[in-house]
């Protein structure tokens, strides 16, 4: 476990606005951060020819809706940050931003296992934990750690797959249903679990992802078919979603590719 020297002061004592600005300029003006944000941009604005288009598009919409309701998000901890994809959505509203990941990169502030976060209790206003819980050995322990580092009244935003193919890195261990997700978050005073995608978009995404089981066996022909297949299913999913919105305007979490949870300590 390691901590970047520039970030230690931020965790052990309240930094001055001058030291915070210096740290931000050093990190956020670096070439490494610029390159990471280029990769992150594809996660915020995925191609309609990609299999993950509907999943990532809807997560961006959920994030934007959440942050639009807030004038300030205070101190933010991003667990499993990697490329810090959601930072642009709240950078003008946060007091500080701390990125945490298992893999040491130039843009990660804290390098550790999320099951044992060595940061102080009650030190963050918002914790993001997106698409992390399926990869860890003990998701309950990660949730407990997120709860511990949140200030009273702080919010955890957690997302996790419900219906999703195996996707490895560093391991792929779990899938979650709404009741199980709520059980993981039972220590929080208020929990809301939603489907990130509605029924129509989830059906299209299932076809996108699992269609690759067939095309993956077709070599170069499969590689040529994939973008066309993804485009067609993504468009059909959006159109069907709009067509039946009046019937499914209530959030439908029983059949969704991914779950979104807001939990208040």
N, C-alpha and C positions, 0 to 999 in steps of 0.2 A: 504494500500500500504506500502511495506517495502523494505528496501535496506539492503544488507549485509554490515556490517561495513568494511570488507576487500575491498569492491568494491567502497566505497564512494570516496576515494582519486582518483581512476581512472577516475571518472566522473567529479570531480570538478576542478582538476588540473592535469597537466601532471606528471605521476608517474616517479620516477627514474627507471633505468633498474634493480637496486637491489631490490626495493620494488615490481616491477612487477614479478621478478623471485621468490621472497618469496611467493607472493600470488599464483602464478601458482603451486609451489611445494606443498603448503598447500591444494589446491583444487584438483589438478590433480593427486596427489599421495595418495589421501584419498581412504579408502575402499568403500565409497559411490560412488565415481566417477568410480571406477573399476567395481562395480556392475552395475551401469548405462550403462557403455560401453558394458558390456556383453549383456544387453537387446538391446542396440543400434546396436550391431553387427548383430542381426537378422533382423534389418531394412535395413542395408546396403547389407547383403547377405542372403536374404530370401530363405527358402526351396522351391524347385520346387514342393513340395507336398502341398504348401500353396496357398490359393486363391489370396493373394496379391503379389505373386512372380513376375509377369510381371510388375506390377505398380512400386514396389520398386526397382526392377532391373533396369528399365529404368531411374528412378530418379537418381540412383547412377551413371549410365553412363552419364547422362546430367551433373551432378555435377562434375564428373571427367573431362569431356571435358571442362567445364567452367574453372576449376581451373588450368588445364594443360596449358592454354593460358596465365597465369599470373605468374610473378616472385614473386610478393608480393600482398597480399590482404589487408594490413594495419590493421585498427581497425574494428573488426567484431562484429555486434550485431545480435544475434539469437533470433527472436521473436517467442515465443511458443516452446522453446528449449526442454523442458521436459527431455529427456535422452541425449541430445546433440549428435544425431546420426551422423551428418556430420562433426563434429570437426576433426576426424582423417584424413579427406581428405584435410584439409588445415592447420593443426596445425603447420607445418613447414614453412608456408608462411604468417602467421598473426602476427601483432605486438601485438595485444591483442584480447581477446575473451570474450564477455559479454553475458551471457545467461539470457533470460527474460522469465518468465512464470507466469500464473495466480495462479498456485499451488506452494506453498512453499516447496522446497526440499533442502537437503544439497548441491546440485550441482547447484542450481539456484542462480544467482547473484542479479537479480532484480525481485521482486515479485510485479506485477501490472497488471491492465487491459491494453491490447494492444491498446485500444481506447484512452488511456490517459497515454502516456509514459513520465514520469517525468525525462527525461534526456535532456541534453543541445542540442540546435540547432547545426547543422553542425558538429557533433562530431564523425561520423563513415564513413568509406570508403565503407563498404559493410554491407547490412542488408539482412538477410535470413528470409523469412516468408513462411514456407512450411506447407501446409495443416492446416492453421489457419483461413483463411477468411470465410470458410463455417460455422465455429462455432460461430462467433461473431454476435452481433446484428447489428452493423453498419460497414460493411467491408470498406466502403469509408473512414471512420474516421481512421481506422487502416492504410490504405494506406497513408493517409495524414500525420499521425504521423511518418511513416517510411520515407516519403519524408523529413519531417522537421529535423529529426536527422541525415540525410545523409549530408555529405559534398558536395559542388558543384562538379559535376563530379562523385560522388559516385554511386554505383549500388545497386539496389534492385533485389534480386532473389525471386520471389513469385510463389508458385504452388497452384493450387486449383482444385477440382473435377469438371468434366463436366458431365459425366455419371457415377453415383455411387450410391449404395444403402444407405439408412439411416444408420448412424453409431454413432449417439449420442455423448456423452462426449464433453463438458458439455451440448451442444445442437447442433443440426444439422439444419442449417437455409437456406443455399443457395447452388445453383449450378451455374456454369458460362459457358457462351459461349465466343468464341474469341472476338467478337465485344464488349460484355459487359465488358470483362476483360480489353481490351484496354481503354474503357471509364473510368474504375476505375483508370487507370494509366495515364490519360491524362495530368496531371501536369508535367510529366517527359518529358525531351527533346527528348529522343529516346526510343522507346518501341518495343520489339520483342516478339510475343506470338507464341508458338509452341505447338503441341500436344506431350505429353510425350511418348505416345504409338502410333504406326501406326494403320491402319485400322484392319489388321489381328490380332495383339496382343490385340487391344481393343475388338474385337469381341470375342476372347477367354476369356478375363477377364470378360466380361459381362456374359458369360456362367458360369464361375467359381463362381462369386458372386451370381448371381441370381439363379443358380442351387441349392444353399443352401436354397432357399425358399421352395423347394420340400423336400430336404433331412432333413431340420430342423424339419419336421413333422414326420420323420421316426424313431425317438428315437435312440437307439443304432445302428440299421442298418444304419441310415443316417450318424452317426459318423464314421462308418467303410467305408462307400462309399466315403465320402468327400475327403480323401487324394488321392484315386484312380482317382476320377473325376477331381480333381485339377491337378494332374500329367498329365493326358491325354489331358486336354484342354490347359495346359501350353505348352506342347510339340507340340501340333498341331498349337498353335498360333505362336511359334517360327519358325516351319517349313514352315507354310504358309507365314509368314513375309519374310523369306529368298527367297521363291519361287517367290513372286510377287514384290520383292524389285525393280526390273528394271522398273516396271510400276508405283510404288508409291514412287520413290526415293525422290520426293518433299514432304516436311512435310505435313501431312494430319491432319488438326485440326478440320475438320467438324464432324468427328466421332472419338472421343478419350475419354478414361476414365478420363484423367487428362490433365490439361494445365500447361505449364511452361512459365514463363515470365521473361525477362531480361529488366530492365528499368533503364536508366541512368538519373540522375538529371541534 
